[in-house]
Amino acid sequence: MLLEKRLLRNLDYALILAVLALCLVGFVIVFSATRGGIGSGSPQDPLYFVKKQVAAFALGVLLCAVILTTDYRLAQRAHRVLYLGNVGMLALVLAMGHRISGAQSWFRIGPVALQPSELAKVALILTLANHLSEARDIATPRGLAFAFLHAAVPAALVLLQNDLGTALVFCGITFAMVYVAGARGKDLLAVVGAGAVASPLVFFFLLKGYQRARLLAFLNPYKDPTGTGYNVIQSTIAIGSGRFFGKGLFHGTQAQLNFLPEHHTDFIFSVIGEELGFVGAIAVLALYGIVLWRCLNAAACAKDAFGQLVATGVAAMLLFHVLVNVGMTVSLMPVTGIPLPFLSYGGSALLANLIAIGLVLDIHMRRQKILF
């Protein structure tokens, strides 16, 4: 018990408070975006979506507490089970999954829907961290190839689910982790070059027509203002209309009147921009800055390579989500369906993000081998 108290003194309370603040903002904005319904067939209860989000938050906090009671290196010892279980779940959802919004990425059990690809990101971080911490040849093309192959298997399964956004997140996580693990810059540039050469083949032969249209819409959304460009146009209108201080909580028009699609999930940042304005948007981004800073701090002071790589992977995952999600709402990035961490409605995503934060907290808490 005395050891537990000493460990608790090492908890990163700045990270905890920043994440809690983001989650609380998320509850309020989800309520604002959904209290009047999100279209035909919406639940009558104005708190329906918030209740489900709070339930996922409570489960995530419970799992964080469980993680903090165990040494994070337990995941390193179970890396084979994690990797095979991850690949198995992603393959199973392809065979037996439920299709939502064009992606076959869900298991539905009664009223509960689970998206394994969200949890797969955390599993990838853990298993790739183990692979890289044990690899001695990451600074060679062969070692780098094996690292990318490790990530390519689950990423390919996610891509087969028509979930391009999550597959891209896997790429971002892998690049950050192999770089920190010691991969040479010239080798990474070679990978980027190969990807650039292969991207036209992927774009024209592997992506669906609607995926190609969504990726190109951000370049000129007014080319198809009522089709592929509609979401981006409505998003930029919402954010621009918020100006400096916003229209006020619950007083947005684009979201409240359902002009803006997916305003409780992919485009929740647009609701923040419209109702809370530039000030509210900057405050939210500042909270993300604190979260990323504390994740990188945990990586810097980790007592082993595995912990360092896990914290780096979590930081990369969150950063990729924030950059792409915010970028697509202001028409700087293609619309790829990536949620905004801790804010967008979605129990699976919130659960995965809280588990990831629990791992970072555990790494920071156990950063010293002997505590006095």
HUKA-V902678 format. One record per helix or strand. SS is the DSSP state (A for helix, B for strand). FROM is the first residue (numbers start at 1). LEN is the number of residues. If there is no record, write none. Layout:
ss = {SS,SS}
from = {FROM,FROM}
len = {LEN,LEN}
This chain:
ss = {A,A,A,A,A,B,B,B,A,A,A,A,A,A,A,A,A,A}
from = {2,13,48,73,79,98,103,112,116,141,164,185,209,221,230,268,305,347}
len = {7,22,21,5,18,3,7,3,19,20,18,22,9,4,13,34,25,19}
